[in-house]
Amino acid sequence: MAITFDHGGNVFAVARALGIPPEELLDFSASINPLGPAPGVKEAVCAAFDRLVHYPDSGAVALTESLAHSHGVDPANICVTNGSTELIYLLPRLIPGKRALIIAPPFAEYARALALAGWEIDYLQLSPAHGFALNWGELESVLAKGYDLLFFCNPGNPTGKLFRRDEICRVDQLCQAAGTFLVVDEAFMDFCEEESSKDAIVKGERGIVLRSMTKFYALPGLRLGYAIGADRLIDRLQELRGPWSVNTLAQVAGLASLADTGYRERTLRLIDTERDFLTARLQAIAGLVPYPSAANYLLVKFQGDISTAKLQERLMVERILIRNCDNFIGLPARFFRVAVRGRQENERLLTALGVVCNNINGASTPLSARICSLSGVEGNLLRRL
Ligand SMILES: Cc1ncc(COP(=O)(O)O)c(C=O)c1O
Protein backbone atom coordinates (compact mmCIF):
# COMPACT_ATOMS: atom_id res chain seq x y z
CA MET A 1 0.00 0.00 0.00
CA ALA A 2 1.45 3.35 -1.01
CA ILE A 3 1.51 6.03 1.68
CA THR A 4 2.35 9.55 0.77
CA PHE A 5 3.43 12.52 2.84
CA ASP A 6 2.85 15.00 0.06
CA HIS A 7 0.33 17.81 0.37
CA GLY A 8 -0.26 21.15 -1.23
CA GLY A 9 0.83 24.38 0.45
CA ASN A 10 4.59 23.71 0.58
CA VAL A 11 5.38 27.39 0.07
CA PHE A 12 8.40 27.50 2.38
CA ALA A 13 10.14 24.50 0.81
CA VAL A 14 9.36 25.67 -2.73
CA ALA A 15 10.54 29.21 -2.01
CA ARG A 16 13.78 27.88 -0.49
CA ALA A 17 14.40 25.67 -3.47
CA LEU A 18 13.75 28.52 -5.90
CA GLY A 19 15.74 31.03 -3.88
CA ILE A 20 12.83 33.47 -3.54
CA PRO A 21 10.79 34.75 -0.56
CA PRO A 22 7.57 32.72 0.06
CA GLU A 23 5.54 35.91 -0.41
CA GLU A 24 6.45 35.85 -4.13
CA LEU A 25 4.55 32.61 -4.64
CA LEU A 26 0.87 32.58 -5.54
CA ASP A 27 -0.38 29.46 -3.81
CA PHE A 28 -3.32 27.66 -5.41
CA SER A 29 -2.10 24.32 -4.04
CA ALA A 30 -3.60 24.72 -0.54
CA SER A 31 -7.27 25.67 -0.24
CA ILE A 32 -7.26 28.57 2.21
CA ASN A 33 -9.74 31.46 2.45
CA PRO A 34 -8.28 34.14 0.12
CA LEU A 35 -9.52 36.90 2.45
CA GLY A 36 -6.95 35.76 5.02
CA PRO A 37 -7.89 35.56 8.72
CA ALA A 38 -10.92 37.55 9.94
CA PRO A 39 -9.97 41.21 10.59
CA GLY A 40 -10.22 40.95 14.40
CA VAL A 41 -7.83 37.99 14.60
CA LYS A 42 -4.57 39.93 14.35
CA GLU A 43 -5.57 42.30 17.14
CA ALA A 44 -6.77 39.44 19.35
CA VAL A 45 -3.56 37.48 18.81
CA CYS A 46 -1.36 40.53 19.55
CA ALA A 47 -3.43 41.36 22.64
CA ALA A 48 -2.91 37.81 23.93
CA PHE A 49 0.88 38.09 23.67
CA ASP A 50 1.36 38.61 27.41
CA ARG A 51 -0.58 35.42 28.14
CA LEU A 52 2.23 33.40 26.58
CA VAL A 53 3.91 33.27 30.01
CA HIS A 54 1.09 30.92 31.09
CA TYR A 55 0.23 27.46 29.86
CA PRO A 56 -2.78 27.50 27.52
CA ASP A 57 -6.24 26.85 28.90
CA SER A 58 -6.04 23.08 28.54
CA GLY A 59 -9.75 22.58 27.94
CA ALA A 60 -10.01 25.55 25.50
CA VAL A 61 -13.21 26.32 27.41
CA ALA A 62 -14.17 29.67 25.87
CA LEU A 63 -13.57 28.44 22.33
CA THR A 64 -15.44 25.18 23.01
CA GLU A 65 -18.46 27.16 24.23
CA SER A 66 -18.37 29.46 21.24
CA LEU A 67 -18.16 26.51 18.81
CA ALA A 68 -20.97 24.70 20.62
CA HIS A 69 -23.12 27.81 20.36
CA SER A 70 -22.44 28.24 16.65
CA HIS A 71 -23.23 24.57 15.88
CA GLY A 72 -26.24 24.32 18.20
CA VAL A 73 -24.75 21.51 20.29
CA ASP A 74 -23.66 21.17 23.92
CA PRO A 75 -20.02 22.04 24.83
CA ALA A 76 -19.73 18.42 26.01
CA ASN A 77 -20.07 17.44 22.33
CA ILE A 78 -16.94 19.34 21.21
CA CYS A 79 -13.23 18.55 21.57
CA VAL A 80 -10.86 21.26 20.27
CA THR A 81 -7.52 20.08 18.88
CA ASN A 82 -4.30 21.19 17.20
CA GLY A 83 -5.80 21.08 13.71
CA SER A 84 -8.12 18.26 12.66
CA THR A 85 -4.96 16.32 11.83
CA GLU A 86 -4.47 15.75 15.56
CA LEU A 87 -7.90 14.10 15.62
CA ILE A 88 -7.06 11.89 12.66
CA TYR A 89 -4.07 10.59 14.61
CA LEU A 90 -6.13 10.08 17.80
CA LEU A 91 -8.88 8.06 16.10
CA PRO A 92 -7.05 4.72 15.91
CA ARG A 93 -6.77 4.88 19.71
CA LEU A 94 -10.38 6.02 20.18
CA ILE A 95 -11.89 3.22 18.14
CA PRO A 96 -11.22 -0.41 18.94
CA GLY A 97 -10.42 -2.41 15.83
CA LYS A 98 -7.90 -3.13 13.11
CA ARG A 99 -9.63 -2.86 9.71
CA ALA A 100 -10.53 0.41 8.05
CA LEU A 101 -12.28 1.34 4.84
CA ILE A 102 -11.48 4.70 3.25
CA ILE A 103 -13.53 6.39 0.54
CA ALA A 104 -11.09 7.31 -2.24
CA PRO A 105 -9.57 9.51 -3.48
CA PRO A 106 -8.84 10.49 0.14
CA PHE A 107 -6.81 12.91 2.25
CA ALA A 108 -3.50 11.04 2.70
CA GLU A 109 -3.26 11.42 6.48
CA TYR A 110 -6.09 8.92 7.15
CA ALA A 111 -4.01 6.05 5.81
CA ARG A 112 -0.81 7.26 7.43
CA ALA A 113 -2.41 7.55 10.88
CA LEU A 114 -4.06 4.15 10.59
CA ALA A 115 -0.97 2.44 9.19
CA LEU A 116 1.21 3.82 12.01
CA ALA A 117 -1.24 2.25 14.46
CA GLY A 118 -1.02 -1.09 12.63
CA TRP A 119 -4.45 -1.04 10.96
CA GLU A 120 -5.25 -2.78 7.67
CA ILE A 121 -6.68 -0.44 5.06
CA ASP A 122 -8.95 -0.94 2.06
CA TYR A 123 -10.31 1.68 -0.29
CA LEU A 124 -13.69 2.14 -1.92
CA GLN A 125 -12.99 4.16 -5.05
CA LEU A 126 -15.37 6.77 -6.39
CA SER A 127 -14.96 7.19 -10.11
CA PRO A 128 -14.52 10.50 -11.96
CA ALA A 129 -16.48 8.94 -14.83
CA HIS A 130 -19.54 8.87 -12.52
CA GLY A 131 -18.92 12.30 -11.02
CA PHE A 132 -17.54 10.63 -7.84
CA ALA A 133 -21.07 9.46 -6.95
CA LEU A 134 -21.52 6.66 -4.44
CA ASN A 135 -22.78 3.26 -5.59
CA TRP A 136 -25.01 2.31 -2.65
CA GLY A 137 -25.12 -1.40 -3.42
CA GLU A 138 -21.34 -1.49 -3.64
CA LEU A 139 -20.93 0.35 -0.32
CA GLU A 140 -23.32 -2.04 1.39
CA SER A 141 -21.61 -5.14 0.07
CA VAL A 142 -18.12 -3.83 0.87
CA LEU A 143 -19.17 -2.94 4.43
CA ALA A 144 -20.48 -6.49 4.80
CA LYS A 145 -16.84 -7.68 4.67
CA GLY A 146 -16.55 -6.35 8.24
CA TYR A 147 -14.76 -3.03 8.83
CA ASP A 148 -14.24 -1.39 12.21
CA LEU A 149 -14.06 2.12 10.79
CA LEU A 150 -15.08 4.06 7.68
CA PHE A 151 -13.42 7.38 6.72
CA PHE A 152 -15.73 9.54 4.62
CA CYS A 153 -14.70 13.07 3.60
CA ASN A 154 -17.56 15.44 2.82
CA PRO A 155 -17.22 17.53 0.71
CA GLY A 156 -14.55 15.29 -0.74
CA ASN A 157 -10.99 16.48 -1.04
CA PRO A 158 -9.70 16.67 -3.77
CA THR A 159 -12.98 15.98 -5.61
CA GLY A 160 -15.12 18.84 -4.22
CA LYS A 161 -18.06 16.41 -4.40
CA LEU A 162 -20.76 17.12 -1.80
CA PHE A 163 -22.93 14.35 -0.39
CA ARG A 164 -26.14 15.80 0.96
CA ARG A 165 -27.05 15.44 4.62
CA ASP A 166 -29.62 12.70 3.91
CA GLU A 167 -27.02 10.71 1.95
CA ILE A 168 -24.59 10.82 4.89
CA CYS A 169 -27.43 9.72 7.18
CA ARG A 170 -27.93 6.76 4.87
CA VAL A 171 -24.19 5.97 5.03
CA ASP A 172 -24.52 6.19 8.83
CA GLN A 173 -27.39 3.68 8.80
CA LEU A 174 -25.39 1.27 6.64
CA CYS A 175 -22.44 1.62 9.03
CA GLN A 176 -24.67 1.02 12.06
CA ALA A 177 -26.04 -2.13 10.44
CA ALA A 178 -22.52 -3.35 9.61
CA GLY A 179 -21.07 -2.46 13.04
CA THR A 180 -18.67 0.06 11.46
CA PHE A 181 -17.69 3.32 13.19
CA LEU A 182 -18.26 6.28 10.83
CA VAL A 183 -15.84 9.22 10.67
CA VAL A 184 -17.15 12.11 8.59
CA ASP A 185 -14.38 14.57 7.79
CA GLU A 186 -16.10 17.94 7.30
CA ALA A 187 -12.88 19.97 7.00
CA PHE A 188 -14.49 22.07 4.22
CA MET A 189 -18.14 21.94 5.36
CA ASP A 190 -18.18 25.63 6.42
CA PHE A 191 -18.60 26.38 2.69
CA CYS A 192 -21.93 24.47 2.63
CA GLU A 193 -22.90 24.24 6.32
CA GLU A 194 -26.56 23.40 5.64
CA GLU A 195 -25.48 19.93 4.45
CA SER A 196 -23.51 19.07 7.60
CA SER A 197 -24.58 15.81 9.21
CA LYS A 198 -23.28 16.91 12.65
CA ASP A 199 -26.74 16.89 14.29
CA ALA A 200 -27.42 13.31 13.19
CA ILE A 201 -23.96 11.96 13.99
CA VAL A 202 -23.83 13.58 17.44
CA LYS A 203 -26.87 11.55 18.51
CA GLY A 204 -25.16 8.20 18.06
CA GLU A 205 -22.10 6.69 19.68
CA ARG A 206 -20.92 5.03 16.48
CA GLY A 207 -19.77 8.09 14.59
CA ILE A 208 -17.89 11.38 14.84
CA VAL A 209 -17.50 14.54 12.76
CA LEU A 210 -14.08 16.16 12.23
CA ARG A 211 -13.92 19.89 11.58
CA SER A 212 -11.07 22.24 10.72
CA MET A 213 -10.68 25.97 11.33
CA THR A 214 -7.56 26.21 9.18
CA LYS A 215 -9.25 26.49 5.77
CA PHE A 216 -12.37 28.65 6.07
CA TYR A 217 -10.75 30.86 8.73
CA ALA A 218 -7.33 30.91 7.05
CA LEU A 219 -5.33 29.77 10.11
CA PRO A 220 -3.24 26.82 8.84
CA GLY A 221 -0.09 28.21 10.48
CA LEU A 222 -1.78 28.34 13.91
CA ARG A 223 -3.44 24.86 13.73
CA LEU A 224 -7.02 24.56 14.96
CA GLY A 225 -9.63 21.83 14.58
CA TYR A 226 -12.33 20.10 16.60
CA ALA A 227 -14.48 17.00 16.81
CA ILE A 228 -18.26 16.97 17.21
CA GLY A 229 -19.65 13.81 18.75
CA ALA A 230 -21.51 12.13 21.58
CA ASP A 231 -20.36 13.07 25.13
CA ARG A 232 -18.81 9.69 25.80
CA LEU A 233 -16.62 9.84 22.69
CA ILE A 234 -15.63 13.44 23.36
CA ASP A 235 -14.66 12.59 26.97
CA ARG A 236 -12.46 9.80 25.71
CA LEU A 237 -10.85 12.08 23.10
CA GLN A 238 -10.08 14.62 25.83
CA GLU A 239 -8.31 11.87 27.77
CA LEU A 240 -6.29 10.79 24.72
CA ARG A 241 -5.32 14.31 23.66
CA GLY A 242 -2.13 15.93 24.98
CA PRO A 243 -2.91 18.50 27.73
CA TRP A 244 -1.80 21.70 25.94
CA SER A 245 -2.06 20.77 22.29
CA VAL A 246 -4.10 23.89 21.44
CA ASN A 247 -1.95 26.93 22.12
CA THR A 248 -3.16 30.23 23.55
CA LEU A 249 -2.87 32.19 20.28
CA ALA A 250 -4.84 29.56 18.37
CA GLN A 251 -7.61 29.70 20.99
CA VAL A 252 -7.98 33.49 20.85
CA ALA A 253 -7.75 33.45 17.03
CA GLY A 254 -10.55 30.88 16.91
CA LEU A 255 -12.75 32.96 19.20
CA ALA A 256 -12.16 36.15 17.20
CA SER A 257 -12.89 34.28 13.95
CA LEU A 258 -16.24 32.97 15.16
CA ALA A 259 -17.26 36.39 16.48
CA ASP A 260 -17.07 37.97 13.02
CA THR A 261 -20.25 36.92 11.19
CA GLY A 262 -19.70 39.57 8.49
CA TYR A 263 -16.43 37.88 7.52
CA ARG A 264 -18.25 34.58 7.22
CA GLU A 265 -20.84 36.06 4.88
CA ARG A 266 -18.20 37.87 2.80
CA THR A 267 -16.26 34.63 2.45
CA LEU A 268 -19.28 32.64 1.29
CA ARG A 269 -20.22 35.31 -1.27
CA LEU A 270 -16.68 35.60 -2.58
CA ILE A 271 -16.18 31.85 -2.93
CA ASP A 272 -19.56 31.38 -4.65
CA THR A 273 -18.84 34.10 -7.19
CA GLU A 274 -15.23 33.17 -7.82
CA ARG A 275 -15.88 29.42 -8.02
CA ASP A 276 -18.42 30.05 -10.77
CA PHE A 277 -16.04 32.44 -12.54
CA LEU A 278 -13.07 30.05 -12.30
CA THR A 279 -15.16 27.06 -13.40
CA ALA A 280 -16.48 28.86 -16.49
CA ARG A 281 -13.06 30.18 -17.48
CA LEU A 282 -11.32 26.84 -16.93
CA GLN A 283 -13.96 25.15 -19.08
CA ALA A 284 -13.08 27.60 -21.85
CA ILE A 285 -9.41 26.48 -21.92
CA ALA A 286 -8.93 23.57 -24.33
CA GLY A 287 -7.72 20.47 -22.48
CA LEU A 288 -9.09 21.39 -19.04
CA VAL A 289 -12.23 19.89 -17.49
CA PRO A 290 -13.15 21.23 -14.02
CA TYR A 291 -15.46 19.15 -11.80
CA PRO A 292 -18.37 20.66 -9.82
CA SER A 293 -17.33 21.57 -6.27
CA ALA A 294 -19.09 22.63 -3.07
CA ALA A 295 -15.82 23.75 -1.48
CA ASN A 296 -13.18 26.42 -2.10
CA TYR A 297 -11.21 24.37 -4.64
CA LEU A 298 -11.73 22.77 -8.01
CA LEU A 299 -10.49 19.42 -9.26
CA VAL A 300 -9.48 19.70 -12.90
CA LYS A 301 -8.87 16.95 -15.44
CA PHE A 302 -5.94 17.80 -17.69
CA GLN A 303 -5.96 16.47 -21.23
CA GLY A 304 -2.78 18.03 -22.64
CA ASP A 305 0.20 16.18 -24.12
CA ILE A 306 2.46 16.77 -21.13
CA SER A 307 2.30 15.25 -17.66
CA THR A 308 0.56 17.06 -14.81
CA ALA A 309 3.99 17.36 -13.14
CA LYS A 310 5.27 19.23 -16.21
CA LEU A 311 2.22 21.48 -16.21
CA GLN A 312 2.85 22.23 -12.56
CA GLU A 313 6.49 22.95 -13.27
CA ARG A 314 5.62 25.36 -16.06
CA LEU A 315 3.27 27.27 -13.76
CA MET A 316 6.01 27.43 -11.16
CA VAL A 317 7.99 29.48 -13.67
CA GLU A 318 5.23 32.06 -13.15
CA ARG A 319 5.56 31.49 -9.38
CA ILE A 320 2.13 29.88 -9.26
CA LEU A 321 1.63 26.66 -7.29
CA ILE A 322 -1.07 24.13 -8.12
CA ARG A 323 -1.70 20.73 -6.50
CA ASN A 324 -0.66 17.91 -8.80
CA CYS A 325 -3.07 15.10 -7.82
CA ASP A 326 -0.99 12.22 -9.24
CA ASN A 327 -0.29 10.90 -5.73
CA PHE A 328 -3.95 10.67 -4.61
CA ILE A 329 -4.88 7.02 -4.13
CA GLY A 330 -7.80 6.03 -6.37
CA LEU A 331 -7.52 8.98 -8.77
CA PRO A 332 -6.23 8.32 -12.29
CA ALA A 333 -3.24 10.37 -13.46
CA ARG A 334 -3.68 13.81 -15.02
CA PHE A 335 -5.72 15.63 -12.44
CA PHE A 336 -4.78 18.79 -10.58
CA ARG A 337 -6.52 20.88 -7.93
CA VAL A 338 -6.62 24.64 -7.61
CA ALA A 339 -7.92 26.78 -4.75
CA VAL A 340 -10.58 29.39 -5.44
CA ARG A 341 -8.95 32.75 -4.74
CA GLY A 342 -9.74 36.44 -5.37
CA ARG A 343 -10.50 37.74 -8.87
CA GLN A 344 -7.07 39.17 -9.74
CA GLU A 345 -5.30 36.04 -8.52
CA ASN A 346 -7.71 33.76 -10.37
CA GLU A 347 -7.12 35.77 -13.53
CA ARG A 348 -3.37 35.39 -13.11
CA LEU A 349 -3.80 31.62 -12.83
CA LEU A 350 -6.12 31.49 -15.83
CA THR A 351 -3.75 33.52 -17.98
CA ALA A 352 -0.81 31.30 -17.06
CA LEU A 353 -2.83 28.10 -17.61
CA GLY A 354 -4.09 29.44 -20.96
CA VAL A 355 -0.53 30.15 -22.13
CA VAL A 356 0.78 26.75 -21.03
CA CYS A 357 -2.14 24.85 -22.56
CA ASN A 358 -1.71 26.72 -25.85
CA ASN A 359 2.04 26.03 -25.98
CA ILE A 360 1.99 22.59 -24.58
CA ASN A 361 4.81 21.27 -26.69
CA GLY A 362 7.10 24.24 -26.06
CA ALA A 363 10.74 23.91 -25.03
CA SER A 364 11.64 23.40 -21.39
CA THR A 365 12.35 26.56 -19.44
CA PRO A 366 15.50 27.48 -17.52
CA LEU A 367 13.48 26.99 -14.31
CA SER A 368 12.51 23.43 -15.16
CA ALA A 369 16.17 22.69 -15.89
CA ARG A 370 17.01 24.13 -12.47
CA ILE A 371 14.38 22.00 -10.72
CA CYS A 372 15.75 18.89 -12.43
CA SER A 373 19.23 19.69 -11.16
CA LEU A 374 18.15 20.23 -7.53
CA SER A 375 19.23 17.42 -5.26
CA GLY A 376 18.16 16.20 -1.82
CA VAL A 377 14.81 16.51 -0.12
CA GLU A 378 13.75 19.75 -1.78
CA GLY A 379 14.65 18.57 -5.26
CA ASN A 380 12.55 15.45 -4.69
CA LEU A 381 9.75 17.54 -3.25
CA LEU A 382 9.63 19.86 -6.23
CA ARG A 383 9.78 17.02 -8.70
CA ARG A 384 6.87 15.29 -6.94
CA LEU A 385 4.83 18.42 -6.23
C1 LIG B 1 -9.90 16.71 3.95
C2 LIG B 1 -8.96 17.23 4.98
N1 LIG B 1 -9.13 16.87 6.25
C3 LIG B 1 -8.31 17.31 7.21
C4 LIG B 1 -7.27 18.16 6.92
C5 LIG B 1 -6.39 18.63 8.04
O1 LIG B 1 -6.63 19.98 8.31
P1 LIG B 1 -6.06 20.72 9.60
O2 LIG B 1 -5.21 19.76 10.35
O3 LIG B 1 -5.29 21.87 9.06
O4 LIG B 1 -7.26 21.12 10.40
C6 LIG B 1 -7.05 18.56 5.61
C7 LIG B 1 -5.92 19.45 5.28
O5 LIG B 1 -5.66 19.76 4.15
C8 LIG B 1 -7.92 18.09 4.61
O6 LIG B 1 -7.77 18.44 3.34
The ligand as an SDF file (V2000), in Angstrom:
LIG
                    3D

 16 16  0  0  0  0  0  0  0  0999 V2000
   -9.8950   16.7120    3.9480 C   0  0  0  0  0  0  0  0  0  0  0  0
   -8.9600   17.2280    4.9810 C   0  0  0  0  0  0  0  0  0  0  0  0
   -9.1290   16.8650    6.2470 N   0  0  0  0  0  0  0  0  0  0  0  0
   -8.3130   17.3090    7.2130 C   0  0  0  0  0  0  0  0  0  0  0  0
   -7.2700   18.1620    6.9200 C   0  0  0  0  0  0  0  0  0  0  0  0
   -6.3920   18.6330    8.0350 C   0  0  0  0  0  0  0  0  0  0  0  0
   -6.6280   19.9790    8.3130 O   0  0  0  0  0  0  0  0  0  0  0  0
   -6.0600   20.7180    9.5960 P   0  0  0  0  0  0  0  0  0  0  0  0
   -5.2060   19.7550   10.3460 O   0  0  0  0  0  0  0  0  0  0  0  0
   -5.2850   21.8670    9.0620 O   0  0  0  0  0  0  0  0  0  0  0  0
   -7.2620   21.1210   10.4000 O   0  0  0  0  0  0  0  0  0  0  0  0
   -7.0500   18.5600    5.6110 C   0  0  0  0  0  0  0  0  0  0  0  0
   -5.9180   19.4530    5.2760 C   0  0  0  0  0  0  0  0  0  0  0  0
   -5.6600   19.7580    4.1500 O   0  0  0  0  0  0  0  0  0  0  0  0
   -7.9230   18.0850    4.6080 C   0  0  0  0  0  0  0  0  0  0  0  0
   -7.7740   18.4370    3.3400 O   0  0  0  0  0  0  0  0  0  0  0  0
  1  2  1  0
  2  3  1  0
  2 15  2  0
  3  4  2  0
  4  5  1  0
  5  6  1  0
  5 12  2  0
  6  7  1  0
  7  8  1  0
  8  9  2  0
  8 10  1  0
  8 11  1  0
 12 13  1  0
 12 15  1  0
 13 14  2  0
 15 16  1  0
M  END
$$$$
